[in-house]
């Protein structure tokens, strides 16, 4: 009796999957909606908030957050390169301004050896991944999470608890 109900259940499941696997006619011809810039409802959704300032030390082949805190909005990132090679910062999935394009390692902020650069990026609350997109650098270890807080109050609580990115990187440097 038990085998019959298991077999029946498997047959029903297979029939259900077969009915769900077909693509509706014309679906392959569907085109993505193109929203003309400036049209109502077509503007890019950007984070609203006070933003913040973060200082990131970068070297061969690491990042460390050394100062500041990021709150949703426009976050100014100062990249201090303490090595003799060019490094940059791209924030994967950022809302705006993180990646300028190009195969030569361009990003929203980058600095030649022993130099400093500053750039601004729009970030929603959450954890974002900073990477150096110079070929081979990320694979060598140049990636680090950056925490963006939803409010100044949330950021203050993290500061009081000693749980910010600066605290993390001071205790366990990514070198």
N, C-alpha and C positions, 0 to 999 in steps of 0.2 A: 504494500500500500504506500509506503514511504517513497519508493523509487518512482512510482507512477506520478505522485504529486510533484516530485523534483523534476521529472521529465516534462511534465505539463508546464511547469513554471519556466523551464528553459525554452520550450517551444514558444510560449507567449512572449518572453523577453526577446527572442530572435525575431519574431514577427513585428514587435514594436520597433526594434532597431531598423529593420528593413523598410518600414514605413517612414522613418525619419531621415533616411540617408539620401533621398533624392533631392536635387536642387530644383527649385521652381523654374519653370520655363521663363527665359528672358533675364534671369538673375545674373548670368555671366556677362550680359551686356550692360549692366547697370553702371552708371558713371558717378563718381564722387561729386558731391555738391560743391560748387565753386562759389565762394562768397566774395563779392566785389568789396574791396576795402572802402570803408566809409559808409556802407549800407547798414541800416539799423539791424542790430542783432549779429553783426558780422565782426565786431571788434574782438581782438584777442582778450581772453580773460586773464587779468594780471592780479597778483596778490595785493591786498590793501592792508597797510599796517605801517608802523614806524620804521621798519627795516633795522639797520644796525651797521656796525663796523666790525670787521674781523681781520686780524693780522695772521698771515700764514707764512711760516718759515719753510723754504723748500731747498733741498740739496740733492746730492747724488745718493740715493734715489728714494727720497722720503718727503713727506709733508708733516708739519706740526702746527697746530693752532696755538699761537703764543699770546694772543690778546684779543679782547672783545667778545661780543656775543651777537648772534643773528636772531632777529625777530622778523616775522613775515613782512614782506614788502621789499623795498630796494636795499640790498645789502652791499655795502662798499667793502671790497676785499683788497687788502694791501698784501702783495706777494714780495717777500724779502728773500732774494736768492743768495744763499750763503756758499754756493759752489761756483766753480769756474765755467760751468756749462749752462746753456739756455734751458730754462724750464718754464712751464706755463700751468694754468689752471683752467680746466673745463669742468663744469658741474653738470653731470649727466641728467638729462630730463628737465633742466631749469626752464622756467616759463619764458624768459627773454634774455638775450644778450650773453649767453654762456659760450656759444661756439660761433666763431666767425667763418669757419670753413677752411678748406685747403688741406693739402696733404703734408704741408711743411710744419705742422704743429702750431697753427694759430689758435688762440683762444681769447676769452674776454680779458685776460690778464696774463702777461708773460714778461720775463726779465732775463737779460743776458747775465753772464757771470758777475757776481758781486754787485748786482744792481737791484733796484726796487721798482715795482709798477703797481698801479692802482686801477681797479675797474669796478663797475657796478653790475649786479645781476639781480633779477626779480625772482624771489623764492617764496613758495608757499610753506606752511608749517610741515615739519617732518624731518626725516633724515635723508640727506643728499650725499651723493658720492662725488668727491673731488678727484679728478685724475689729471695727470700730465699726459697730454696726447702727442708728445713728441714720440716718434716711432721707437718702440722698445722700452720706454721709460715706465709706463704703467705695468708692463709685465715684470719689470725689475723691482716693483714695489711702490711706485708713486701713485697711490690711491689712499684716500682717507675719508671717512664719513664726516659730514658737517651737519650739526643739529640746528634746525631753525625752529624757534619757539613761536607758539600761536599768539602770545601776548607778552607785554612787558612784565606782567605779574608772574606768568609762568617762568620767564627767564630769571626773575629775581629769586623765585623758589629754588631753581637749579643752582644759582650762584650761592645762596645760603647753604644749600646741601652739599656744596663742593662737587657737583655732578655735571659741570660744563665740559665742553671740548678742551678748553684750556687746562682744566684740572686733569682730565684724562691724559693729555699729551705731556703735562709736566710730570705726572707719576710714571707714565710708560711712554717715553718718547719713541716715535716711529722712525728711529735712525738705524 
